[in-house]
Amino acid sequence: MRPSGPVTRSAVIVSAAILISACSTPSLTQVRQFGNESAALSASAKHAFTYLDQLEIQRKLYTLASDPKDGPTDSTFTGFFETLPDRQTGQKDPRKQALALRLDLLAGLASYASALQSLAAANYAADIDSASGELNGALVSLGKTYQAATGNDIGLSTEDFGLIATAVNAAGKGYAMARQRDAIRAVVRAADPAVQKAAALIATDLGPDSGLAQYAQNAAGLSRGALQIAYNRDRTRADSTFDNRLARLEQIRTLYRAQQGAGALFSDVSKGTRAMAKAHAELVRAVDSKAMSSAGLAQTLAELQAYVKSVQAFQDSVALAGK
């Protein structure tokens, strides 16, 4: 049976009221999620690459410890991606330096996203003032790192910074949600070209077929090979024990896993950064529509989250292999 007229009208009125309420208070949830996932991608990538660094240093220490005729040098304590100036030329390894700058650039994007998240989560004028300082510092740092990596300007002008500062300052005076959203709209509009440039550089230069990816994979292979040579040399020595051999084999296995997974790690970081840039572009469209959220943004954030989990899975698998 069809419901009676009064009941139907009541349901329509309630539904309309809910719809009007939802439209009048656009959600900032996806803005905050963008900040969280972007920060997580950067942190996961940093941890994964740092873990590879530590594996390389451990390999050097282990090899030195097994050969009393050898002694340490400055390079003993540097890994795949940390670099020291050459004693003769004073120059740093360009591959290591390039990778370090791109990881710094990814960290800069994450700092910007985190500051945007803080602005979206702000409940008081003081919180907005704090987020304003974070945003300014993050974007200035992003521009400097991009300049160091490419020799080019990232495209954030004095006018852009002025628009951002004015909008955020207005939001902080007599806090109101409408002014908070206006500030977020001004920030993402002004920052988007810089975000796209930085993300494109990272995604290209940290791709699975990039020179940096090949360098990292080769370095892991060379480290594993050196450790295997040391193992084969020492395993028949009179003082060789089961525990020592097992520990060395576990370390070799860890480097094997790192070598095999390095390509996938670079691929996930590259694709995750592209997803971050795509999500920011979707965010611009969402704030321009004054909705602050969209189905397209939700889908892109889900893609970004998947890459974050993949990078974390690489780190976990290598860590487990070393236990």
Helices and strands as residue ranges (DSSP letters): H 5-24, H 29-65, G 74-77, H 94-121, H 125-150, H 158-172, H 177-205, H 211-234, H 242-288, H 295-321
